[in-house]
Amino acid sequence: MYKVDMYYTVQTLHRQGYSKRKIASTLNIHRDTVTRILKDIKEGRQVPEPVKKIKLLDQDREIIKKSLERGKSAVLIHEMLVSRYKREVAYSTVVKYVRDMKEKEVYIPIHSDPGEEAQVDFGYLGLFWKDGKRVKTWLFVITLSYSRYAYYERVCDQKVITFLMCHIHAFEFFMGVVERVRIDNLKAGVITPDFYEPLIQAQYAACLAHYGCSPVTARIGRGQDKGKVESGVKYGKNNFLPRIDHRDYYRLGSDLTRWNEQTCNLRLHGTTRRIPAEVFKDIEYKALKPLPPERFELFDIETRKVNAFGHIHYKNNYYSVPYQLIGRELVVKSNLSVLRIFADNTRVAVHDIAKGQGQYITREEHQPEYKLKKPRSYYEEKMITIGEYAHNFMLELENIKPRHWHEMIRGILHLCRFYDNQAINLSCKRALSYGAISYQEVKTILEKKLYCLHEETEMPILSGFGHDLDIYDQLNK
């Protein structure tokens, strides 16, 4: 099917006196075609009538239309046509037909005033070597919507604290703050989904509020909402990355800074046809809000589960929380020097972050009362209650074993569950008289009721340590 240009060409040559044979030879078309075109022109048809192609799915147009009205996707429509109507049609054909049926959306350019908006996005750069390891590297980009003045930074993760730090660096690079920041819809974008947890949202909003601006998210699947920064990401990947002939993460940072200042912001912008740095200096910088006196204090926010010991694990150390929270998920908030721990938005513990590794940092008030280490006065009072000999036994044990007497005294106090105070007191008296100062000796006396015997009765030898050592002195003479 020849188009309108062929009609005009045939008409022009015919007016210049060319015969039909010569026109056909000149244009390399059939003479019958020349005759038909001249006939159409004579009858007033200067433009060829379009030939309507019959598409494979035209016969099912109404079925597809009703399915779209019910909200069915192209996948479901394809399955229905193949299984129910036995159509031999490819999925790609259905997708194209559905796309043509949908009403085309009209877009309106979004214009921003100076200092009104900045757009933020990430772009993947590839793998680079950092400290002996290959790490995934992304390009953080924030573009001022009016001047297209941009700030670029390379990062090796997309954590919230990294995201916020990039914003802080950008504001300091611009030497001012915009009214609002438009970010990607992070549930479907490049930031990890946990960024949209309520606490993380609050931290991001708090950071922007500190600088006097507010966040606005782009709609899912609407790249045109932040087209300025997406163009900036594409420009960085197409213009900066091909210049890099190495894979060193640290060199990449200095190269990016130099390119950002000397190439990116000094180029003639393809859309505005102006140089971003000049527009920023002459117009937009004056419209920015001033930076606050102090930087926003960044916090690393994570969740941790309390282990069976009543501690949470953070940066290779363990920090105590109230024992009632064992097994629960808590939120930890750190500024790299102080660790704050929250349960249901209520602060339950505060610790200084330890410098070493594998340490247990424990506060006594976090432990159950029965697990707390008792003072000496507690044990002395208990032993005095049992009796005079029990108290003397404790004093002698404390003198012999200054580091381990607590455990043995706790054992003797445990015996109060099975024996009365008088029996325990007399058992301590017998143990003292034979110099058998240990928990096991007192327990044996109680079990065998030796406290009922006269003191002249010999104590049973409980171990090799019970021998009279004077014998060895006799042998050495």
C-alpha positions in Angstrom: 0.0 0.0 0.0 1.5 3.2 -1.2 1.2 6.3 1.0 0.4 9.9 0.3 4.0 10.8 -0.8 3.7 8.4 -3.7 0.4 10.0 -4.8 2.0 13.4 -4.8 5.1 12.2 -6.7 3.0 10.5 -9.4 0.8 13.6 -9.7 3.9 15.8 -10.1 5.5 13.7 -12.8 2.2 13.4 -14.7 1.9 17.2 -14.7 5.4 17.5 -16.1 4.3 15.4 -19.1 5.7 12.0 -18.1 3.9 9.1 -19.6 2.5 6.3 -17.5 5.3 3.9 -18.7 8.0 6.5 -17.9 6.5 7.3 -14.4 6.4 3.5 -13.6 10.0 3.1 -14.8 11.2 6.2 -12.8 9.5 5.2 -9.6 10.1 1.4 -10.1 6.4 0.6 -9.7 3.9 -1.2 -11.9 2.2 0.7 -14.7 -1.2 -0.5 -13.4 -0.4 1.1 -10.1 0.3 4.4 -11.8 -3.0 4.1 -13.7 -4.9 3.5 -10.4 -3.2 6.4 -8.6 -4.0 8.8 -11.4 -7.6 7.6 -11.4 -7.9 8.2 -7.6 -6.5 11.7 -8.0 -8.9 12.5 -10.9 -11.8 11.3 -8.7 -10.6 13.6 -5.8 -8.9 11.1 -3.6 -5.6 12.8 -3.0 -4.8 10.4 0.0 -4.9 6.7 -0.3 -7.6 5.0 1.7 -6.2 3.2 4.7 -6.4 -0.5 4.6 -7.8 -1.8 7.9 -6.0 -5.0 8.9 -8.0 -7.7 10.5 -6.3 -8.8 13.7 -6.4 -12.3 15.1 -8.3 -11.2 18.3 -10.8 -8.9 16.6 -13.4 -11.7 16.8 -12.9 -11.8 20.6 -12.9 -8.0 21.1 -16.1 -7.9 23.2 -14.9 -10.7 25.4 -11.6 -9.0 26.0 -13.4 -5.7 26.7 -15.7 -7.2 29.3 -12.8 -9.0 30.9 -10.9 -5.7 31.2 -13.9 -4.0 32.8 -13.9 -6.7 35.4 -10.3 -5.9 36.2 -8.8 -9.1 34.7 -5.1 -9.0 33.6 -3.7 -10.0 30.3 -2.5 -13.2 31.9 -6.0 -14.2 32.9 -7.5 -13.2 29.6 -4.9 -15.3 27.7 -5.7 -18.3 29.9 -9.4 -17.8 29.3 -9.0 -17.6 25.5 -6.9 -20.7 25.3 -8.8 -22.9 27.7 -12.4 -21.8 27.2 -12.5 -20.6 23.6 -9.7 -22.9 22.3 -7.9 -20.0 20.6 -4.3 -20.6 19.4 -2.8 -17.3 20.3 0.5 -16.3 22.0 0.5 -14.4 25.3 2.5 -11.6 23.7 -0.2 -11.1 21.1 -2.8 -10.8 23.9 -0.6 -8.3 25.8 -0.2 -6.1 22.7 -4.0 -6.2 21.9 -4.9 -5.3 25.4 -2.4 -2.4 25.4 -4.0 -1.1 22.2 -7.5 -1.3 23.7 -6.6 0.7 26.8 -7.2 4.4 26.7 -3.9 6.3 26.3 -3.0 8.5 29.2 -2.1 12.1 28.5 0.8 13.5 30.6 1.3 17.1 31.6 4.8 18.5 32.3 5.4 19.2 36.0 7.0 22.6 36.6 8.5 23.6 39.9 9.4 27.0 41.3 12.9 27.7 42.5 13.6 26.0 45.9 10.3 24.1 45.8 11.3 20.5 45.1 14.1 18.0 44.9 13.8 14.5 43.6 15.7 11.5 44.9 16.5 8.1 43.5 19.1 5.3 43.3 20.8 3.6 40.4 22.9 0.4 40.4 26.5 0.8 39.2 27.8 -2.8 39.6 30.4 -4.5 41.7 33.5 -2.7 43.0 36.3 -3.8 45.3 36.2 -2.4 48.9 38.6 -3.6 51.6 39.4 -6.8 49.7 35.7 -7.7 49.0 33.5 -7.1 46.0 30.5 -5.1 47.0 27.4 -4.0 45.2 27.5 -0.3 44.5 24.7 2.2 43.9 24.5 5.8 42.8 22.5 8.1 45.0 21.1 11.1 43.1 19.2 14.1 44.3 18.2 16.7 41.7 16.8 20.2 42.2 13.7 20.2 40.0 14.0 23.9 38.9 17.7 24.3 38.0 18.5 20.6 37.5 21.5 21.2 39.8 22.4 17.7 41.2 24.3 15.9 43.9 25.7 12.4 43.3 27.1 10.0 45.9 28.2 6.3 45.7 27.1 3.9 48.4 27.5 0.2 49.1 24.1 -0.3 50.8 20.7 1.1 50.9 20.1 1.1 54.7 18.1 3.9 56.2 21.0 5.5 58.0 22.9 5.6 54.6 19.8 7.1 52.9 19.5 9.8 55.6 23.3 10.6 55.5 23.1 11.1 51.7 20.3 13.6 52.3 22.4 15.5 54.8 25.4 15.5 52.5 23.2 16.8 49.7 21.7 19.7 51.8 25.2 20.7 52.8 26.3 20.5 49.1 23.4 22.8 48.1 24.1 25.0 51.1 20.3 25.1 51.7 17.1 23.1 51.8 14.1 22.8 49.5 10.4 22.8 50.5 9.8 19.1 49.8 11.7 16.0 48.7 10.1 13.6 46.3 11.3 10.0 46.8 10.5 6.8 45.1 7.7 4.6 46.5 10.1 2.5 48.5 7.9 -0.5 48.8 8.4 -1.2 45.1 11.7 0.7 44.7 15.3 0.3 45.5 15.3 0.9 49.2 14.7 -2.1 51.4 10.9 -2.6 52.2 11.6 -2.2 55.9 12.2 1.5 55.2 8.4 1.8 55.2 8.0 0.4 58.7 6.3 3.1 60.9 9.4 3.8 63.0 11.6 4.2 60.0 9.1 6.5 58.3 9.1 8.6 61.5 12.9 8.8 61.5 13.0 10.0 57.9 10.2 12.5 58.5 12.0 13.7 61.6 15.2 14.2 59.6 13.5 16.2 56.9 11.5 18.2 59.6 14.8 19.1 61.3 15.9 20.7 58.0 12.5 22.3 57.4 11.1 20.2 54.5 8.8 17.3 54.1 8.8 14.0 52.1 6.5 13.3 49.2 6.4 9.8 47.6 6.0 9.1 43.9 3.1 6.9 42.8 3.8 3.2 42.1 4.6 2.7 38.5 4.6 6.4 37.8 8.2 7.2 36.8 7.0 10.5 35.3 6.4 11.7 38.9 10.1 11.9 39.4 11.3 12.0 35.8 13.9 14.6 36.5 16.0 12.5 38.8 15.4 9.3 36.8 17.0 11.2 33.9 19.8 12.2 36.3 20.4 8.5 37.2 20.4 7.5 33.5 22.8 10.4 32.7 25.2 9.3 35.5 25.2 5.7 34.3 25.7 6.6 30.7 28.1 9.6 31.0 30.1 8.9 34.2 30.3 5.1 34.5 31.9 4.6 31.0 34.7 6.9 32.0 35.7 4.6 34.9 38.5 2.2 34.0 38.9 0.6 37.4 36.9 -1.2 40.1 38.2 0.5 43.2 35.3 1.6 45.5 37.3 4.4 47.1 38.7 5.8 43.9 35.1 5.7 42.5 34.1 8.2 45.2 36.7 10.8 44.3 36.1 10.3 40.6 32.3 10.8 41.1 32.8 14.0 43.1 35.1 15.5 40.4 32.7 14.5 37.6 29.7 15.9 39.6 31.3 19.3 40.0 33.3 19.6 36.7 31.1 17.9 34.2 27.5 17.2 35.3 26.5 20.6 36.7 28.5 22.5 34.1 26.9 20.9 31.0 24.2 22.3 28.8 21.1 20.5 30.1 19.3 18.7 27.3 15.8 19.7 28.4 16.2 23.2 29.8 19.0 24.2 27.4 20.6 26.0 30.4 23.7 25.2 32.5 22.5 23.9 35.9 25.3 25.5 37.9 24.5 29.0 36.5 20.7 28.7 37.1 21.4 27.5 40.6 23.8 30.3 41.4 21.7 33.1 39.8 18.2 32.0 40.8 17.6 28.8 42.9 20.2 29.2 45.6 18.5 32.4 46.8 15.2 30.6 47.2 16.5 27.8 49.4 15.9 27.7 53.1 19.0 28.1 55.3 20.6 25.1 56.9 19.9 24.6 60.6 22.7 25.4 63.1 23.3 21.7 63.8 23.3 18.5 61.8 20.5 16.0 62.4 21.6 13.3 64.8 21.5 10.0 63.0 20.3 6.8 64.6 20.7 3.3 63.5 17.3 1.6 64.1 16.9 -2.1 64.0 14.8 -4.9 65.7 16.2 -7.5 68.0 14.7 -10.5 69.8 15.4 -10.9 73.5 17.2 -14.2 74.2 16.7 -16.6 77.1 19.3 -14.7 79.2 17.3 -11.4 79.0 19.8 -9.8 76.6 19.6 -8.5 73.0 22.5 -8.9 70.5 23.9 -5.7 68.9 27.2 -5.2 67.2 28.7 -8.4 68.6 27.8 -7.6 72.2 24.9 -8.4 74.5 22.8 -5.8 76.4 20.3 -6.5 79.1 16.7 -5.6 79.2 14.0 -6.2 81.9 13.6 -10.0 82.2 9.8 -9.7 81.6 10.6 -9.0 77.9 12.3 -12.4 77.2 11.3 -13.7 73.8 9.9 -10.4 72.6 10.9 -8.3 69.5 12.3 -4.9 70.6 13.4 -1.9 68.6 17.0 -0.7 69.2 18.1 2.8 68.4 21.8 3.7 68.3 23.8 6.8 67.6 27.0 4.8 67.7 27.7 5.8 71.3 24.5 5.2 73.2 22.0 2.3 72.7 18.4 2.9 73.5 16.0 0.0 73.5 12.2 0.3 73.1 9.1 -1.9 73.6 5.9 -0.6 72.0 7.4 2.9 71.7 8.4 2.9 75.4 12.0 3.1 76.3 12.9 0.1 78.5 16.7 0.3 78.6 19.7 2.5 77.9 23.3 1.3 77.6 26.7 2.8 76.6 27.8 0.9 73.5 30.8 -1.4 74.4 33.9 -1.2 72.4 34.9 -4.9 72.6 33.2 -8.0 71.3 31.3 -10.9 73.0 30.7 -8.9 76.2 27.6 -9.1 78.3 26.5 -5.7 79.6 24.0 -6.3 82.4 22.1 -4.0 84.7 21.0 -5.6 88.0 17.6 -3.9 87.9 16.9 -5.9 84.7 17.2 -9.3 86.5 14.6 -11.1 88.6 15.1 -10.5 92.3 15.9 -14.1 93.0 18.7 -14.1 90.5 20.5 -11.0 92.0 23.7 -11.5 93.8 23.0 -11.1 97.5 25.3 -8.9 99.8 27.3 -10.5 102.6 24.9 -9.1 105.2 22.1 -11.1 103.7 23.9 -14.4 104.2 25.2 -13.4 107.6 21.7 -12.6 108.8 20.4 -15.9 107.5 23.1 -17.9 109.2 22.7 -16.0 112.5 19.0 -17.0 112.4 19.9 -20.7 112.1 22.2 -20.5 115.1 25.6 -19.5 116.6 27.5 -22.4 115.2 26.1 -21.8 111.7 27.3 -18.2 111.9 30.8 -19.3 113.1 30.8 -21.9 110.2 30.2 -19.1 107.7 33.0 -16.9 109.2 35.4 -19.8 109.0 34.4 -20.7 105.5 34.8 -17.1 104.4 38.3 -17.1 105.8 39.3 -20.4 104.0 37.6 -19.8 100.7 37.1 -16.1 100.2 36.1 -16.4 96.6 33.7 -19.3 96.7 32.0 -19.2 100.1 28.8 -17.7 98.6 28.0 -20.8 96.7 28.5 -23.1 99.7 26.5 -20.9 102.1 23.6 -20.9 99.5 23.8 -24.7 99.6 23.5 -24.7 103.3 20.6 -22.3 103.2 18.9 -24.6 100.7 19.1 -27.4 103.2 16.7 -25.4 105.4 13.9 -26.7 103.1 14.6 -30.3 104.4 16.0 -29.9 107.9 15.2 -27.6 110.9 17.5 -24.9 112.1 18.6 -26.9 115.2 19.8 -29.9 113.1 21.7 -27.6 110.7 23.3 -25.6 113.5 24.5 -28.8 115.3 25.8 -30.1 112.0 27.8 -26.9 111.6 29.1 -27.4 115.1 30.3 -30.9 114.4 31.9 -29.8 111.1 33.7 -27.0 112.9 35.0 -29.4 115.6 36.5 -31.7 113.1 37.8 -29.0 110.7 35.5 -30.2 107.9 34.6 -26.8 106.6 32.6 -27.5 103.4 29.0 -27.8 102.3 29.3 -31.5 101.4 30.5 -32.3 105.0 27.5 -30.5 106.5 25.2 -32.3 104.1 26.7 -35.7 105.0 26.3 -35.0 108.7 22.7 -34.2 108.2 21.9 -37.2 106.0 23.6 -39.6 108.4 22.3 -37.8 111.5 25.8 -37.6 112.9 24.9 -34.4 114.7 23.2 -36.6 117.2 26.4 -38.3 118.2 28.9 -37.2 120.8 31.8 -35.2 119.6 34.3 -38.0 120.6 32.9 -40.2 117.8 35.2 -40.2 114.9 34.0 -38.5 111.7 33.8 -40.8 108.7 36.6 -40.4 106.2 34.9 -38.9 103.2 37.9 -38.6 101.0 41.7 -38.9 100.8 41.9 -35.4 102.3 40.6 -36.8 105.6 43.9 -38.6 106.5 45.9 -37.5 109.5 48.9 -35.8 107.9 51.0 -36.2 111.0 51.8 -39.7 109.9 53.9 -38.3 107.0 55.8 -36.1 109.5 56.7 -39.3 111.5 58.1 -41.0 108.3 60.4 -38.1 107.5 62.2 -38.2 110.8 
